[in-house]
Amino acid sequence: MSARTLPLLFLNLGGEMLYILDQRLRAQSIPGEKARKVMNDIITTMFNKKFMEELFKPQDLYSKKALRTVYDRLAHASIMRLNQASMDKLYDLMTMAFKYQVLLCPRPRDILLVTFNHLDAIKDFISDAPGILNQVDETFRRLMETYNCLSDGEFQLIRQTLLIFFQDMHIRVSIFLKDKVQNSNGRFVLPISGPVPWGTEVPGLIRIFNHKGVEVKRAEFTTAGNYVTPQREGSFELYGDRVLKLGTNMYSVTRPVETHMSGSSKNLENIAPNPLAKEELNFLARLLGGLDIQKPAGGETGFRLNLFTTDEEEEHAAQTRPEELSYKVINIEATQEPGRRAELSRILGEMEVAEPRPDSAEKGEDLLALMDGL
């Protein structure tokens, strides 16, 4: 397992989340000013400096439920609210999209290009907000500093770590089904044609060498696929042509997107207790400490976003979703952990709070309630 996987997982899933929210905000005709505020608030929270510092520290991946809790808080970092069924669908779409991208990466190193595609698109969302753009550019530089120097073997380990994380997730997505890149059992169909990885040759030639390393014979064979050589390598710089299209916004053309549970995806989260529970609490205390949850100010009214076509569909999805696939909010008892409270207070104390938050009667009951009360 690679200790450098978490930033790539978080940023790519976050990019997919923003694509979906942007599409739904437009589909529900949310006024432009409100829609911009939602996107700006979420992106500001996502790229918070202290949050990024904690994220980029070498650490193992944690459970799907723990990460789901982080995205639940992130999605509610503005005036928009999602109910449980819509949040479940949002997370399903995010995870299946990135799983597909990881599977299709020509080289393990290209996962970094997928990440850059997500960040390039996020910058387009906030092109009129220079302060937030600086936050995203700083994360770009941190990514290049951390990952550009890694070997191909280290990227292969990152790819394996991501695939292990996704291996039991087989949720059917209508876009993938219609494009025939996903089977009815939720498993993806990998292409046998197209560009080969940069730096490799099109298959079809066998070279035979003698014991001195001299080529003595050649033989050709016919391949089942139609392979081509890529014209150039994608750019790993701050600005440039990534060439690879994985990680770009597949919702830019409006299409209805549905998700369906597959019978083979029932082991989404291990039933057995997590042996890393204590470390996971520390992880969440640090990571969630950087998320500042916004509440509507004076004359500002919040709104509910629905990821389904109708409210009836949303209610039906909530009622029919199997219990074992439901991501429940993790309650973390922090009353007996003064060290963790001190760590959380230190992180929050270093942040600039935009507006005072009212005291909460439940303050201190658990970590997530503590976040909402600040």
Phi, psi and chi 1 to 4 in degrees:
 res  aa     phi    psi   chi1   chi2   chi3   chi4
   1 MET       -  132.7  -60.8  -76.6  -77.7      -
   2 SER   -87.8  136.6  172.1      -      -      -
   3 ALA   -85.2    4.6      -      -      -      -
   4 ARG  -109.5   15.4  -68.3  -69.5 -174.1 -173.9
   5 THR   -86.7  -33.2  -53.0      -      -      -
   6 LEU   -55.9  -46.4 -175.2   61.1      -      -
   7 PRO   -58.2  -41.2  -24.2   34.8      -      -
   8 LEU   -67.1  -40.4  -61.9  178.4      -      -
   9 LEU   -63.2  -47.7  178.3   63.8      -      -
  10 PHE   -64.7  -46.5  174.4   80.7      -      -
  11 LEU   -68.5  -39.0  -69.1  170.5      -      -
  12 ASN   -71.5  -42.3  -76.1  -72.0      -      -
  13 LEU   -64.2  -39.1  -72.6  179.3      -      -
  14 GLY   -63.7  -38.7      -      -      -      -
  15 GLY   -62.6  -43.6      -      -      -      -
  16 GLU   -63.3  -38.2  -71.3  -61.2  -39.8      -
  17 MET   -60.4  -42.8 -179.4 -179.9   76.5      -
  18 LEU   -67.7  -36.9  -69.8  166.6      -      -
  19 TYR   -58.5  -46.6  -68.7  164.8      -      -
  20 ILE   -67.2  -44.8  -62.4  162.1      -      -
  21 LEU   -63.2  -41.1  -67.0  179.0      -      -
  22 ASP   -60.3  -43.3  172.2   67.5      -      -
  23 GLN   -64.7  -41.6 -169.3  -89.5  -23.2      -
  24 ARG   -71.8  -35.0  -67.4  -49.6  -59.0  163.0
  25 LEU   -61.9  -39.3  -71.6  166.7      -      -
  26 ARG   -72.5  -40.6  -72.5 -174.8  -79.2  109.0
  27 ALA   -64.5  -33.7      -      -      -      -
  28 GLN   -91.4    8.3  -72.9 -171.3 -144.5      -
  29 SER    53.2   43.1  -59.1      -      -      -
  30 ILE   -68.9  132.9  -58.5  -61.4      -      -
  31 PRO   -50.6  142.3  -26.5   33.8      -      -
  32 GLY   -53.6  -41.2      -      -      -      -
  33 GLU   -65.2  -42.2 -172.2  174.3  -24.2      -
  34 LYS   -66.8  -42.4  -82.0 -168.9  174.1 -177.6
  35 ALA   -61.7  -42.5      -      -      -      -
  36 ARG   -64.2  -40.1  -81.0 -167.8  -60.6  -86.0
  37 LYS   -62.3  -42.7  174.9  174.0  174.7   53.2
  38 VAL   -61.0  -50.2  167.3      -      -      -
  39 MET   -62.9  -43.8  -61.8  -64.2  -76.6      -
  40 ASN   -63.9  -42.5  -73.4   -3.2      -      -
  41 ASP   -64.6  -43.9  -74.4  -11.5      -      -
  42 ILE   -66.5  -43.3  -67.9  175.3      -      -
  43 ILE   -66.9  -39.7  -65.1  169.7      -      -
  44 THR   -59.1  -44.5  -60.9      -      -      -
  45 THR   -67.1  -42.9  -56.2      -      -      -
  46 MET   -61.6  -36.3 -178.5  175.9  169.3      -
  47 PHE  -106.1   22.0  -69.3   92.7      -      -
  48 ASN   -54.7  135.7  175.9  -83.9      -      -
  49 LYS   -58.2  -49.2 -176.1  178.0  179.2 -178.6
  50 LYS   -64.5  -37.9  -61.8  -61.3  179.8 -174.7
  51 PHE   -62.1  -44.6 -176.6   73.3      -      -
  52 MET   -65.0  -37.8  -74.7  -67.7  115.2      -
  53 GLU   -60.5  -42.3  -73.0  175.0   -1.0      -
  54 GLU   -68.5  -38.5  -67.5  -65.9  -23.0      -
  55 LEU   -64.8  -38.5 -172.1   73.2      -      -
  56 PHE   -84.5   -2.3  -87.0   82.0      -      -
  57 LYS   -68.4  135.2  -69.6  177.8 -179.6  177.7
  58 PRO   -56.3  125.6  -24.4   34.2      -      -
  59 GLN  -163.7  156.5   55.7 -164.1  -60.4      -
  60 ASP   -76.1  159.2  -69.3  -25.7      -      -
  61 LEU   -70.6  151.7  -70.2 -173.1      -      -
  62 TYR  -115.3 -173.2  -69.3   83.2      -      -
  63 SER   -66.2  160.4   71.7      -      -      -
  64 LYS   -62.6  -36.4  -62.5  174.4 -179.4   67.0
  65 LYS   -67.2  -37.0  -73.7 -172.9  177.6  179.9
  66 ALA   -64.3  -45.7      -      -      -      -
  67 LEU   -67.1  -37.4  -73.7  176.1      -      -
  68 ARG   -58.8  -39.0  158.9   60.8 -161.0  -94.5
  69 THR   -61.8  -39.1  -57.5      -      -      -
  70 VAL   -62.5  -45.1  173.5      -      -      -
  71 TYR   -70.4  -30.2  -72.9  107.2      -      -
  72 ASP   -61.2  -44.5 -170.7  -78.0      -      -
  73 ARG   -68.1  -38.4  -72.2  -67.0  178.8  -99.5
  74 LEU   -65.9  -42.9 -171.8   58.9      -      -
  75 ALA   -64.5  -24.1      -      -      -      -
  76 HIS  -104.1   26.9  -67.2   92.2      -      -
  77 ALA   -83.3    9.5      -      -      -      -
  78 SER  -139.0 -152.4 -173.4      -      -      -
  79 ILE   -86.9   -4.4   57.8  174.3      -      -
  80 MET   -86.1  145.1  177.8 -167.7   70.2      -
  81 ARG  -129.9  142.3  -66.5  -65.0  174.6  -99.2
  82 LEU  -120.2  139.8  -60.0  169.0      -      -
  83 ASN   -84.9  178.7   71.5   12.9      -      -
  84 GLN   -59.5  -43.7 -179.2   73.7   23.4      -
  85 ALA   -64.9  -43.3      -      -      -      -
  86 SER   -67.3  -37.7  -77.1      -      -      -
  87 MET   -66.4  -39.2 -169.4   65.4 -142.5      -
  88 ASP   -60.7  -45.5  -76.0  -16.9      -      -
  89 LYS   -65.2  -41.4  179.8  175.2  178.6  178.5
  90 LEU   -57.9  -47.7  173.5   62.6      -      -
  91 TYR   -67.2  -37.3 -167.6   68.9      -      -
  92 ASP   -60.5  -46.7  -72.0  -16.7      -      -
  93 LEU   -64.0  -42.5  -70.4  170.6      -      -
  94 MET   -58.7  -51.0  -69.2  159.3   48.9      -
  95 THR   -69.2  -40.2   51.1      -      -      -
  96 MET   -69.5  -35.1  -67.2  -53.1  -70.3      -
  97 ALA   -64.5  -46.4      -      -      -      -
  98 PHE   -71.4  -34.2 -175.1   43.8      -      -
  99 LYS   -58.7  -44.7  177.3 -179.0  179.7  178.6
 100 TYR   -60.4  -42.1  178.7   66.5      -      -
 101 GLN   -65.2  -40.9  -67.6  156.7   13.8      -
 102 VAL   -64.4  -42.0  173.3      -      -      -
 103 LEU   -62.9  -35.4  -76.1  169.6      -      -
 104 LEU   -90.5   -5.3  -99.8   66.9      -      -
 105 CYS   -57.3  123.8  -88.0      -      -      -
 106 PRO   -59.9  -42.0  -22.4   33.4      -      -
 107 ARG  -125.9  151.2  -54.4  173.9  -61.7  173.5
 108 PRO   -54.8  -36.6  -28.3   35.6      -      -
 109 ARG   -63.8  -24.0 -178.3  176.3  -63.9  -84.9
 110 ASP   -68.9  -11.1  -69.7  -24.9      -      -
 111 ILE   -57.6  -32.0  -67.3  171.3      -      -
 112 LEU   -68.2  -36.6 -163.5   53.1      -      -
 113 LEU   -66.5  -37.4  -69.4  177.8      -      -
 114 VAL   -60.5  -43.3  173.8      -      -      -
 115 THR   -62.1  -43.4  -50.3      -      -      -
 116 PHE   -63.9  -36.5  -73.0  170.5      -      -
 117 ASN   -61.1  -41.8  -85.7  -24.4      -      -
 118 HIS   -63.0  -44.6  -79.6  115.5      -      -
 119 LEU   -69.0  -35.5  -64.8 -169.4      -      -
 120 ASP   -59.6  -43.5  -72.6  -20.1      -      -
 121 ALA   -68.2  -38.0      -      -      -      -
 122 ILE   -62.1  -38.2  -70.5  171.4      -      -
 123 LYS   -64.0  -32.1  -71.2  170.9   68.7  172.4
 124 ASP   -67.1  -34.3  -71.7  -21.3      -      -
 125 PHE   -63.6  -29.5  -71.7  141.7      -      -
 126 ILE  -119.1   30.5   50.7  168.2      -      -
 127 SER   -60.3  -22.6   57.1      -      -      -
 128 ASP   -99.8   15.6   57.9  -13.3      -      -
 129 ALA  -128.1   84.5      -      -      -      -
 130 PRO   -59.6  -32.7   16.8  -29.4      -      -
 131 GLY   -63.5  -43.0      -      -      -      -
 132 ILE   -72.3  -34.9  -48.1  175.3      -      -
 133 LEU   -58.5  -39.5  -88.0  171.9      -      -
 134 ASN   -62.2  -37.6  -72.2  -23.4      -      -
 135 GLN   -62.1  -44.6  -72.8  179.9 -102.0      -
 136 VAL   -66.7  -41.4  180.0      -      -      -
 137 ASP   -62.5  -36.4  -78.1  -17.8      -      -
 138 GLU   -63.9  -38.3  179.7   58.4   34.4      -
 139 THR   -68.0  -37.9  -59.7      -      -      -
 140 PHE   -54.0  -49.7 -110.8  117.1      -      -
 141 ARG   -64.8  -37.4  -64.1 -175.5 -173.8   95.6
 142 ARG   -65.6  -38.9 -166.0 -175.5  -65.8  -92.2
 143 LEU   -62.3  -46.5  -81.1  167.3      -      -
 144 MET   -63.7  -41.4  -69.4 -171.8  -69.4      -
 145 GLU   -64.7  -37.1  179.3 -177.9  -40.2      -
 146 THR   -81.7  -39.5  -56.5      -      -      -
 147 TYR  -108.4  -24.9  -67.3   97.4      -      -
 148 ASN   -62.5  -25.1  -83.1   -0.8      -      -
 149 CYS   -90.6   -4.7   60.5      -      -      -
 150 LEU   -74.1  149.3  -63.4 -172.3      -      -
 151 SER   -79.1  167.4   66.9      -      -      -
 152 ASP   -62.1  -35.1  -70.6  -23.3      -      -
 153 GLY   -63.9  -39.2      -      -      -      -
 154 GLU   -67.2  -37.1  -72.0  171.2  -56.0      -
 155 PHE   -68.3  -34.4  -88.3  107.3      -      -
 156 GLN   -63.6  -38.4  174.5   63.0   13.7      -
 157 LEU   -66.7  -37.7 -172.6   57.4      -      -
 158 ILE   -62.7  -44.2  -71.2  173.2      -      -
 159 ARG   -62.3  -43.0 -177.1  176.1 -175.6  -88.6
 160 GLN   -62.6  -39.9  -72.3  176.1  -18.9      -
 161 THR   -63.1  -41.2  -55.2      -      -      -
 162 LEU   -65.4  -43.5  -72.4  169.2      -      -
 163 LEU   -67.1  -34.2  -68.0  177.1      -      -
 164 ILE   -63.7  -40.2  -69.9  169.5      -      -
 165 PHE   -61.5  -39.3  179.8   82.3      -      -
 166 PHE   -92.1   -5.5  -71.1  126.6      -      -
 167 GLN   -61.4  -29.4   66.8  178.8  -10.1      -
 168 ASP   -96.3    9.0  -66.7  -34.7      -      -
 169 MET  -100.7  113.8  -55.8 -177.0   72.7      -
 170 HIS  -133.7   55.6  -54.1  -65.3      -      -
 171 ILE   -88.1  128.3  -61.5  160.8      -      -
 172 ARG   -78.7  133.4  -68.9  170.6  -68.6  168.4
 173 VAL  -120.6  130.4  178.4      -      -      -
 174 SER   -57.7  -40.7   61.0      -      -      -
 175 ILE   -59.5  -45.3  -76.6 -177.8      -      -
 176 PHE   -67.5  -38.3  -65.9  140.0      -      -
 177 LEU   -65.6  -43.3  -68.2  168.1      -      -
 178 LYS   -66.8  -34.8  -71.2  172.8 -176.0  174.9
 179 ASP   -82.8    2.1  -69.7  -15.3      -      -
 180 LYS    59.4   33.5  -59.4 -172.3 -175.4  -55.4
 181 VAL  -106.5    3.4  -61.8      -      -      -
 182 GLN  -138.3  137.6 -169.9  179.5   31.9      -
 183 ASN   -85.0  169.3  -70.5  -34.1      -      -
 184 SER   -66.2  -17.5   58.3      -      -      -
 185 ASN   -89.1    5.2   61.9    3.1      -      -
 186 GLY    89.7   -1.4      -      -      -      -
 187 ARG   -90.4  145.2  -62.3 -179.0 -176.6  -85.4
 188 PHE   -82.1  151.4  -72.2  114.2      -      -
 189 VAL  -100.8  116.4  179.0      -      -      -
 190 LEU   -89.2  135.3  -59.2 -177.0      -      -
 191 PRO   -72.2  151.5   27.1  -34.2      -      -
 192 ILE  -114.1   19.3   57.1  169.1      -      -
 193 SER  -137.6  173.3  -62.5      -      -      -
 194 GLY   108.3 -170.6      -      -      -      -
 195 PRO   -65.6  140.3  -14.4   26.8      -      -
 196 VAL   -83.3  163.3  -63.2      -      -      -
 197 PRO   -57.9  146.3  -24.3   33.8      -      -
 198 TRP   -58.7  135.0  175.4 -100.7      -      -
 199 GLY    91.0   -0.3      -      -      -      -
 200 THR  -114.8  167.5   63.0      -      -      -
 201 GLU  -103.5  154.5  -62.8  179.9    8.6      -
 202 VAL   -65.2  129.1  172.5      -      -      -
 203 PRO   -65.6  153.2   22.2  -31.4      -      -
 204 GLY   140.0   -3.6      -      -      -      -
 205 LEU  -128.8  132.5  177.8   65.0      -      -
 206 ILE  -113.3  125.9  -60.2  172.5      -      -
 207 ARG  -107.5  135.2  -63.2 -175.8  179.4   90.3
 208 ILE  -114.6  129.5  -59.3  172.7      -      -
 209 PHE  -116.4  150.6  -62.4   83.4      -      -
 210 ASN   -87.1 -175.9   63.2   17.0      -      -
 211 HIS   -67.3  -15.3   65.6  -76.2      -      -
 212 LYS   -92.3    0.7  -65.1 -178.9  179.8  179.7
 213 GLY    84.3   13.7      -      -      -      -
 214 VAL   -95.1  133.3  177.6      -      -      -
 215 GLU   -70.1  126.6 -177.4 -180.0  -31.4      -
 216 VAL  -116.5  -15.6  -64.9      -      -      -
 217 LYS  -158.2  150.7 -174.7  178.3  179.0 -178.8
 218 ARG  -131.3  144.7  -72.8 -169.9  176.4 -165.8
 219 ALA  -141.4  141.6      -      -      -      -
 220 GLU  -106.4  152.4  -65.4 -175.4   -5.6      -
 221 PHE  -141.0  157.2   64.1   93.7      -      -
 222 THR   -92.0  132.9  -56.7      -      -      -
 223 THR   -98.4  157.5   59.9      -      -      -
 224 ALA   -76.6  -22.0      -      -      -      -
 225 GLY  -105.6  169.0      -      -      -      -
 226 ASN  -107.5   92.4 -178.2   23.8      -      -
 227 TYR   -95.2  148.4  -62.4  101.4      -      -
 228 VAL  -134.2  157.7  -64.3      -      -      -
 229 THR   -85.6  131.0  -56.3      -      -      -
 230 PRO   -64.7  145.0   21.9  -31.2      -      -
 231 GLN   -70.2  -36.1  -66.5 -176.8  -14.3      -
 232 ARG  -159.8  166.1   60.2 -170.7 -178.6  -78.9
 233 GLU   -86.0  145.0 -175.1  179.8   22.0      -
 234 GLY   -66.5  151.9      -      -      -      -
 235 SER   -80.6  132.7  171.2      -      -      -
 236 PHE  -101.7   15.4  -71.7   87.9      -      -
 237 GLU   -90.9  172.9  -59.9  -58.0  -40.5      -
 238 LEU   -58.9  -42.9 -178.4   60.3      -      -
 239 TYR  -122.7  136.7  -57.2  100.8      -      -
 240 GLY   162.9  170.8      -      -      -      -
 241 ASP   -83.0  116.5 -177.0    1.9      -      -
 242 ARG   -76.5  -14.6  -47.2  -61.2  175.8 -163.3
 243 VAL    63.4  -55.4  178.9      -      -      -
 244 LEU   -65.3  134.0 -165.8   69.0      -      -
 245 LYS   -94.2  -11.7  -61.8  -55.2  178.6 -173.9
 246 LEU   -61.0  133.0  -64.1  172.1      -      -
 247 GLY    96.9   -4.3      -      -      -      -
 248 THR   -82.1  171.7   54.5      -      -      -
 249 ASN   -79.5  107.2 -169.3   -9.0      -      -
 250 MET   -82.1   -3.2   66.7  177.1  178.2      -
 251 TYR  -100.2    8.1  -53.3   99.3      -      -
 252 SER   -63.3  -29.5   53.9      -      -      -
 253 VAL  -100.0  117.9  176.7      -      -      -
 254 THR   -64.5  121.3  -56.9      -      -      -
 255 ARG  -139.9  141.0  -67.4 -166.9  -75.5  178.3
 256 PRO   -65.4  137.9   23.2  -32.2      -      -
 257 VAL  -122.8  121.8 -176.0      -      -      -
 258 GLU  -118.5  152.8  -59.8  -60.6  -27.5      -
 259 THR  -121.9  147.7   57.9      -      -      -
 260 HIS  -136.7  138.5  -53.5  -82.4      -      -
 261 MET   -74.0  135.7  -60.7  -55.5  105.3      -
 262 SER  -101.4  144.1  172.2      -      -      -
 263 GLY   -59.5  -25.6      -      -      -      -
 264 SER   -84.3    1.1   58.8      -      -      -
 265 SER  -103.6   18.1   64.6      -      -      -
 266 LYS   -73.5  -18.8  -69.7 -172.3  176.4 -179.5
 267 ASN   -94.0   46.5  -67.2  -37.1      -      -
 268 LEU   -64.3  -33.1 -167.6   56.1      -      -
 269 GLU  -136.9  136.2 -168.0   63.3   73.3      -
 270 ASN   -59.7  137.0  -66.7  -29.2      -      -
 271 ILE   -73.2  -33.3  -55.5  -61.0      -      -
 272 ALA   -65.1  150.7      -      -      -      -
 273 PRO   -59.0  145.5  -21.4   31.2      -      -
 274 ASN   -78.9  118.4 -175.4   -4.5      -      -
 275 PRO   -67.4  -16.1   24.4  -33.5      -      -
 276 LEU   -97.7   24.8  -62.7  176.1      -      -
 277 ALA   -56.7  -46.1      -      -      -      -
 278 LYS   -63.6  -44.7 -175.1  175.2  180.0 -179.3
 279 GLU   -62.6  -34.9  -72.0   79.6   -2.9      -
 280 GLU   -65.7  -37.0 -163.8  159.4  -78.8      -
 281 LEU   -63.7  -42.7  -60.8 -171.6      -      -
 282 ASN   -63.5  -40.3  -67.7  -31.4      -      -
 283 PHE   -59.5  -48.2  161.5   74.2      -      -
 284 LEU   -66.9  -36.8  -75.9  175.8      -      -
 285 ALA   -61.2  -40.6      -      -      -      -
 286 ARG   -74.0  -46.6  -66.9 -164.9  -51.1  -88.7
 287 LEU   -70.0  -46.1 -148.0   53.4      -      -
 288 LEU   -72.8  -19.4  -65.2  176.8      -      -
 289 GLY   -62.4  -21.5      -      -      -      -
 290 GLY   -91.2   -1.9      -      -      -      -
 291 LEU   -95.4  118.4  -67.0 -178.3      -      -
 292 ASP  -101.6  110.1 -179.4   25.2      -      -
 293 ILE   -85.0  120.3  -53.1  -53.8      -      -
 294 GLN   -81.2  145.2  -60.2  -69.8  -36.9      -
 295 LYS  -122.7  143.7  -63.6  178.5 -178.6  177.6
 296 PRO   -53.9  130.9  -24.6   33.7      -      -
 297 ALA   -82.0  173.0      -      -      -      -
 298 GLY   -11.7  -87.7      -      -      -      -
 299 GLY   -89.2    9.5      -      -      -      -
 300 GLU   -88.7  128.7 -149.8  170.1   41.6      -
 301 THR  -107.2  137.3   56.6      -      -      -
 302 GLY   -81.1  173.7      -      -      -      -
 303 PHE  -150.3  159.6   65.0   92.8      -      -
 304 ARG  -102.9  132.8 -174.8  175.0   71.1   86.8
 305 LEU  -103.6  134.3 -169.2   70.2      -      -
 306 ASN  -111.8  123.5 -172.7  -10.7      -      -
 307 LEU   -86.6    1.9  -96.3   74.9      -      -
 308 PHE  -106.3  164.5  -64.3   82.9      -      -
 309 THR   -67.1  -38.5  -51.9      -      -      -
 310 THR  -134.7  162.5   64.6      -      -      -
 311 ASP   -63.3  -33.8  -71.0  -16.4      -      -
 312 GLU   -63.2  -41.7  -70.6   73.9   17.9      -
 313 GLU   -62.6  -39.3  -76.4 -175.4   26.0      -
 314 GLU   -64.3  -44.5 -173.1  176.1   46.7      -
 315 GLU   -63.8  -41.3  -69.1  173.0    8.5      -
 316 HIS   -63.2  -41.2  178.0   71.0      -      -
 317 ALA   -63.0  -39.9      -      -      -      -
 318 ALA   -64.7  -36.5      -      -      -      -
 319 GLN   -78.3  -29.1  -66.9  167.6    0.8      -
 320 THR   -99.9   -7.6   57.5      -      -      -
 321 ARG   -67.4  127.0 -171.5  175.8 -178.9   89.4
 322 PRO   -58.7  143.7  -21.7   31.9      -      -
 323 GLU   -57.6  -38.7  178.7   67.7   20.3      -
 324 GLU   -71.1  -14.0   62.6  -89.9   19.7      -
 325 LEU   -99.8    2.2  -67.1 -178.7      -      -
 326 SER   -84.3  126.9 -179.1      -      -      -
 327 TYR   -89.4  108.4  -53.8   94.0      -      -
 328 LYS   -95.6  147.9  -66.6 -178.9  178.7  177.3
 329 VAL   -62.4  134.5  173.0      -      -      -
 330 ILE   -85.9  119.8  -58.9  172.4      -      -
 331 ASN   -91.1  124.8  -71.3  -38.2      -      -
 332 ILE  -114.8  112.4  -57.4  172.1      -      -
 333 GLU   -72.8  114.6  -65.8  -64.3  -24.6      -
 334 ALA  -111.4    1.9      -      -      -      -
 335 THR   -65.1  -28.2   54.1      -      -      -
 336 GLN  -101.4   13.8  -56.0  -59.4  -39.4      -
 337 GLU  -122.2   75.4  -60.5  -73.4  -13.6      -
 338 PRO   -61.9  -32.6   20.8  -32.3      -      -
 339 GLY   -63.3  -41.6      -      -      -      -
 340 ARG   -69.4  -38.4 -170.1  172.2  -64.9  118.2
 341 ARG   -63.2  -39.0  -71.1 -155.6  -52.6  -88.4
 342 ALA   -65.1  -40.9      -      -      -      -
 343 GLU   -63.7  -44.1  171.2   70.7    3.4      -
 344 LEU   -64.0  -41.8 -177.0   56.8      -      -
 345 SER   -63.9  -38.3  -61.6      -      -      -
 346 ARG   -62.5  -46.0 -178.1 -170.8   65.2   78.5
 347 ILE   -62.0  -48.0  -65.9  171.9      -      -
 348 LEU   -65.1  -33.8  -71.2  170.6      -      -
 349 GLY   -66.3  -25.7      -      -      -      -
 350 GLU   -83.5   -9.6  -67.5  173.2  -14.7      -
 351 MET   -91.3  152.6  -64.9  176.1   61.3      -
 352 GLU   -88.7  117.6  -67.5 -176.9    5.0      -
 353 VAL   -90.9  125.0 -179.1      -      -      -
 354 ALA   -66.1  -37.7      -      -      -      -
 355 GLU  -150.0  151.7   59.6 -174.8   31.8      -
 356 PRO   -65.6  143.4   22.9  -32.1      -      -
 357 ARG  -105.7  137.3  -59.4  -75.9 -171.9 -104.2
 358 PRO   -66.3  148.2   23.9  -33.6      -      -
 359 ASP   -65.2  147.3  -69.6  -23.4      -      -
 360 SER  -116.4  140.4  169.4      -      -      -
 361 ALA   -66.4  -23.6      -      -      -      -
 362 GLU   -94.1    6.1  -59.4  -65.0  -35.4      -
 363 LYS   -57.4  127.0 -167.9  171.0 -177.6  179.4
 364 GLY    93.7   -8.5      -      -      -      -
 365 GLU   -64.8  -45.3  -75.8  -61.6  -45.5      -
 366 ASP  -153.4  168.7   58.1   67.8      -      -
 367 LEU   -61.8  -42.4 -179.2   57.9      -      -
 368 LEU   -70.4  -38.5  -60.8 -178.3      -      -
 369 ALA   -65.0  -36.9      -      -      -      -
 370 LEU   -61.4  -40.8  178.3   61.7      -      -
 371 MET   -61.3  -45.5  -74.4  175.5   52.1      -
 372 ASP   -66.4  -27.0  -71.8  -25.9      -      -
 373 GLY   -83.8  -11.6      -      -      -      -
 374 LEU   -84.8      -  -68.7  170.2      -      -
